[in-house]
Amino acid sequence: MPIYRLDLSYDGSGFHGYARQPTVRTVQGELEAVLARVLEPVDTVVAGRTDAGVHACHQVVSFSTGKLVDPDRLARSLTKLLGPEIVVYAAARVPEDFSARFSATRRTYRYRVLNSPFPDPLRRATSWHVREPLDLEAMNRAVGYLVGEHDFASFCRRREGASTVRTVLSAGWSARSDSILELEIAGTAFCHQMVRSIVALSVDVGRGRIEPGTTPLILDAKDRNRARGAAPPHGLVLWQVDY
């Protein structure tokens, strides 16, 4: 059957993550319910499942259907029924070997920290407020150790039988003019809570609680108890998926 690709963005605040769950509201559950209304029941494949409260600027979903599809009309219909929380800004028929998950070559996430003495109510859903001044140079030294292929068991919430070996292609913190510090991290794939755990480590380094050089020791330990927990989900955005 023909395969179709959807490019979408969403505000994750009102969802219990992307993946379908029987008793709570999820992005996949809402999307598939609307697809069933405008087309037929389908099973979607996604580039990366986001946790509860995590947002997406660019998420990619694929599905197969025997129904005749006008991609532009489908994108408009889905956005009308799902917006404003979920917006499908592109739809297209793709080759039959395309998979939103397995065809992806690079995933980029961004995490925003509001580093200010006072919180900002207008940014509370999209950034983590950290009051103490943060050492940006030290934070960059810390994440620099993570670039390359490593076993990220210390930074991942384990899933039975799943590998925690991942390749980080780039990672770096930058300062914006509005008191926002932003981590941009790209990799071929990420495991559960990996980015948020890296942020938590970075912030503790920035606060001066641990040295940047502790990062390789935590990485080599392959022990979740050696990490620094996980940063809140609402500061995280799936920024881009490349194919």
HUURGI-V291125 format. One record per pair of residues at least 4 apart in sequence whose C-alpha atoms are under 8 Angstrom apart, sorted by sequence separation. I is the first residue (numbers start at 1). J is the second residue. If there is no record, write none. Layout:
i=I j=J
i=I j=J
This chain:
i=12 j=16
i=21 j=25
i=25 j=29
i=26 j=30
i=27 j=31
i=28 j=32
i=29 j=33
i=30 j=34
i=31 j=35
i=32 j=36
i=33 j=37
i=34 j=38
i=35 j=39
i=36 j=40
i=37 j=41
i=50 j=54
i=70 j=74
i=71 j=75
i=72 j=76
i=73 j=77
i=74 j=78
i=75 j=79
i=76 j=80
i=77 j=81
i=78 j=82
i=79 j=83
i=82 j=86
i=83 j=87
i=94 j=98
i=98 j=102
i=99 j=103
i=100 j=104
i=120 j=124
i=123 j=127
i=124 j=128
i=135 j=139
i=136 j=140
i=137 j=141
i=138 j=142
i=139 j=143
i=140 j=144
i=141 j=145
i=142 j=146
i=143 j=147
i=146 j=150
i=152 j=156
i=153 j=157
i=158 j=162
i=175 j=179
i=176 j=180
i=190 j=194
i=193 j=197
i=194 j=198
i=195 j=199
i=196 j=200
i=197 j=201
i=198 j=202
i=199 j=203
i=200 j=204
i=201 j=205
i=202 j=206
i=203 j=207
i=204 j=208
i=205 j=209
i=210 j=214
i=211 j=215
i=213 j=217
i=214 j=218
i=215 j=219
i=216 j=220
i=217 j=221
i=218 j=222
i=223 j=227
i=12 j=17
i=20 j=25
i=21 j=26
i=25 j=30
i=35 j=40
i=36 j=41
i=50 j=55
i=69 j=74
i=78 j=83
i=79 j=84
i=82 j=87
i=98 j=103
i=99 j=104
i=114 j=119
i=119 j=124
i=124 j=129
i=153 j=158
i=175 j=180
i=176 j=181
i=190 j=195
i=204 j=209
i=205 j=210
i=218 j=223
i=221 j=226
i=20 j=26
i=35 j=41
i=36 j=42
i=158 j=164
i=175 j=181
i=176 j=182
i=204 j=210
i=205 j=211
i=19 j=26
i=20 j=27
i=35 j=42
i=79 j=86
i=174 j=181
i=175 j=182
i=205 j=212
i=16 j=24
i=18 j=26
i=19 j=27
i=20 j=28
i=21 j=29
i=33 j=41
i=79 j=87
i=156 j=164
i=173 j=181
i=174 j=182
i=218 j=226
i=15 j=24
i=16 j=25
i=17 j=26
i=18 j=27
i=19 j=28
i=20 j=29
i=32 j=41
i=78 j=87
i=79 j=88
i=173 j=182
i=174 j=183
i=218 j=227
i=15 j=25
i=16 j=26
i=17 j=27
i=18 j=28
i=19 j=29
i=32 j=42
i=78 j=88
i=79 j=89
i=119 j=129
i=173 j=183
i=185 j=195
i=14 j=25
i=15 j=26
i=16 j=27
i=18 j=29
i=32 j=43
i=48 j=59
i=118 j=129
i=153 j=164
i=172 j=183
i=173 j=184
i=15 j=27
i=32 j=44
i=47 j=59
i=76 j=88
i=152 j=164
i=153 j=165
i=171 j=183
i=172 j=184
i=46 j=59
i=47 j=60
i=75 j=88
i=76 j=89
i=114 j=127
i=116 j=129
i=117 j=130
i=118 j=131
i=151 j=164
i=152 j=165
i=171 j=184
i=172 j=185
i=46 j=60
i=47 j=61
i=75 j=89
i=112 j=126
i=113 j=127
i=114 j=128
i=115 j=129
i=116 j=130
i=117 j=131
i=151 j=165
i=152 j=166
i=170 j=184
i=171 j=185
i=12 j=27
i=46 j=61
i=75 j=90
i=112 j=127
i=113 j=128
i=114 j=129
i=115 j=130
i=116 j=131
i=117 j=132
i=150 j=165
i=151 j=166
i=170 j=185
i=171 j=186
i=28 j=44
i=45 j=61
i=46 j=62
i=75 j=91
i=111 j=127
i=112 j=128
i=113 j=129
i=114 j=130
i=115 j=131
i=116 j=132
i=149 j=165
i=150 j=166
i=169 j=185
i=170 j=186
i=183 j=199
i=44 j=61
i=45 j=62
i=74 j=91
i=113 j=130
i=115 j=132
i=116 j=133
i=149 j=166
i=150 j=167
i=168 j=185
i=169 j=186
i=170 j=187
i=44 j=62
i=45 j=63
i=72 j=90
i=115 j=133
i=149 j=167
i=168 j=186
i=169 j=187
i=44 j=63
i=71 j=90
i=72 j=91
i=115 j=134
i=148 j=167
i=149 j=168
i=168 j=187
i=169 j=188
i=43 j=63
i=71 j=91
i=72 j=92
i=147 j=167
i=148 j=168
i=167 j=187
i=168 j=188
i=42 j=63
i=43 j=64
i=71 j=92
i=147 j=168
i=148 j=169
i=166 j=187
i=167 j=188
i=168 j=189
i=42 j=64
i=71 j=93
i=146 j=168
i=147 j=169
i=166 j=188
i=167 j=189
i=42 j=65
i=147 j=170
i=166 j=189
i=147 j=171
i=166 j=190
i=204 j=228
i=40 j=65
i=146 j=171
i=166 j=191
i=201 j=227
i=40 j=67
i=144 j=171
i=164 j=191
i=201 j=228
i=39 j=67
i=143 j=171
i=144 j=172
i=200 j=228
i=201 j=229
i=143 j=172
i=200 j=229
i=19 j=49
i=197 j=227
i=200 j=230
i=18 j=49
i=19 j=50
i=197 j=228
i=199 j=230
i=200 j=231
i=17 j=49
i=18 j=50
i=140 j=172
i=197 j=229
i=198 j=230
i=199 j=231
i=17 j=50
i=18 j=51
i=140 j=173
i=197 j=230
i=17 j=51
i=18 j=52
i=139 j=173
i=157 j=191
i=158 j=192
i=196 j=230
i=197 j=231
i=16 j=51
i=17 j=52
i=156 j=191
i=157 j=192
i=196 j=231
i=16 j=52
i=17 j=53
i=38 j=74
i=62 j=98
i=156 j=192
i=157 j=193
i=196 j=232
i=15 j=52
i=16 j=53
i=17 j=54
i=62 j=99
i=136 j=173
i=156 j=193
i=157 j=194
i=193 j=230
i=196 j=233
i=15 j=53
i=62 j=100
i=136 j=174
i=155 j=193
i=156 j=194
i=13 j=52
i=14 j=53
i=38 j=77
i=61 j=100
i=136 j=175
i=155 j=194
i=12 j=52
i=13 j=53
i=60 j=100
i=61 j=101
i=155 j=195
i=196 j=236
i=12 j=53
i=13 j=54
i=156 j=197
i=11 j=53
i=12 j=54
i=13 j=55
i=152 j=194
i=155 j=197
i=11 j=54
i=12 j=55
i=35 j=78
i=155 j=198
i=11 j=55
i=12 j=56
i=34 j=78
i=10 j=55
i=11 j=56
i=9 j=55
i=10 j=56
i=9 j=56
i=10 j=57
i=31 j=78
i=34 j=81
i=8 j=56
i=9 j=57
i=34 j=82
i=8 j=57
i=9 j=58
i=8 j=58
i=9 j=59
i=7 j=58
i=8 j=59
i=31 j=82
i=7 j=59
i=8 j=60
i=30 j=82
i=7 j=60
i=8 j=61
i=47 j=100
i=48 j=101
i=6 j=60
i=7 j=61
i=45 j=99
i=46 j=100
i=47 j=101
i=5 j=60
i=6 j=61
i=45 j=100
i=46 j=101
i=47 j=102
i=143 j=198
i=5 j=61
i=6 j=62
i=45 j=101
i=5 j=62
i=47 j=104
i=4 j=62
i=5 j=63
i=3 j=62
i=4 j=63
i=27 j=86
i=143 j=202
i=3 j=63
i=4 j=64
i=142 j=202
i=3 j=64
i=4 j=65
i=2 j=64
i=3 j=65
i=140 j=202
i=1 j=64
i=2 j=65
i=116 j=179
i=139 j=202
i=142 j=205
i=1 j=65
i=2 j=66
i=115 j=179
i=139 j=203
i=154 j=218
i=155 j=219
i=1 j=66
i=114 j=179
i=115 j=180
i=154 j=219
i=114 j=180
i=115 j=181
i=139 j=205
i=153 j=219
i=113 j=180
i=114 j=181
i=138 j=205
i=139 j=206
i=152 j=219
i=154 j=221
i=157 j=224
i=112 j=180
i=113 j=181
i=138 j=206
i=151 j=219
i=154 j=222
i=156 j=224
i=6 j=75
i=112 j=181
i=113 j=182
i=134 j=203
i=146 j=215
i=150 j=219
i=151 j=220
i=153 j=222
i=154 j=223
i=155 j=224
i=112 j=182
i=135 j=205
i=136 j=206
i=142 j=212
i=145 j=215
i=146 j=216
i=152 j=222
i=153 j=223
i=154 j=224
i=111 j=182
i=112 j=183
i=135 j=206
i=141 j=212
i=142 j=213
i=145 j=216
i=151 j=222
i=153 j=224
i=154 j=225
i=110 j=182
i=111 j=183
i=134 j=206
i=135 j=207
i=141 j=213
i=142 j=214
i=143 j=215
i=154 j=226
i=155 j=227
i=12 j=85
i=110 j=183
i=111 j=184
i=133 j=206
i=134 j=207
i=135 j=208
i=138 j=211
i=139 j=212
i=142 j=215
i=154 j=227
i=11 j=85
i=109 j=183
i=110 j=184
i=133 j=207
i=138 j=212
i=10 j=85
i=11 j=86
i=109 j=184
i=110 j=185
i=132 j=207
i=10 j=86
i=108 j=184
i=109 j=185
i=9 j=86
i=10 j=87
i=108 j=185
i=109 j=186
i=8 j=86
i=9 j=87
i=108 j=186
i=8 j=87
i=9 j=88
i=107 j=186
i=108 j=187
i=8 j=88
i=9 j=89
i=106 j=186
i=107 j=187
i=7 j=88
i=8 j=89
i=106 j=187
i=107 j=188
i=6 j=88
i=7 j=89
i=8 j=90
i=106 j=188
i=107 j=189
i=6 j=89
i=7 j=90
i=105 j=188
i=106 j=189
i=6 j=90
i=7 j=91
i=104 j=188
i=6 j=91
i=5 j=91
i=6 j=92
i=109 j=195
i=4 j=91
i=5 j=92
i=4 j=92
i=5 j=93
i=111 j=199
i=4 j=93
i=5 j=94
i=3 j=93
i=4 j=94
i=2 j=93
i=3 j=94
i=2 j=94
i=3 j=95
i=2 j=95
i=3 j=96
i=2 j=96
i=1 j=96
i=3 j=98
i=5 j=100
i=128 j=231
i=128 j=232
i=128 j=234
i=127 j=234
i=128 j=235
i=126 j=234
i=127 j=235
i=125 j=234
i=126 j=235
i=127 j=236
i=125 j=235
i=126 j=236
i=13 j=125
i=113 j=235
i=112 j=235
i=111 j=235
i=112 j=236
i=111 j=236
i=110 j=236
i=111 j=237
i=109 j=236
i=110 j=237
i=109 j=237
i=110 j=238
i=109 j=238
i=110 j=239
i=108 j=238
i=109 j=239
i=107 j=238
i=108 j=239
i=109 j=240
i=107 j=239
i=108 j=240
i=107 j=240
i=108 j=241
i=107 j=241
i=106 j=241
i=107 j=242
i=105 j=241
i=106 j=242
i=104 j=241
i=105 j=242
i=106 j=243
i=104 j=242
i=105 j=243
i=104 j=243
i=103 j=243
i=54 j=233
i=55 j=234
i=59 j=238
i=53 j=233
i=54 j=234
i=57 j=237
i=58 j=238
i=59 j=239
i=52 j=233
i=53 j=234
i=54 j=235
i=55 j=236
i=56 j=237
i=57 j=238
i=58 j=239
i=59 j=240
i=60 j=241
i=51 j=233
i=54 j=236
i=55 j=237
i=56 j=238
i=57 j=239
i=58 j=240
i=59 j=241
i=54 j=237
i=55 j=238
i=56 j=239
i=57 j=240
i=58 j=241
i=54 j=238
i=50 j=238
i=47 j=241
i=13 j=234
i=12 j=234
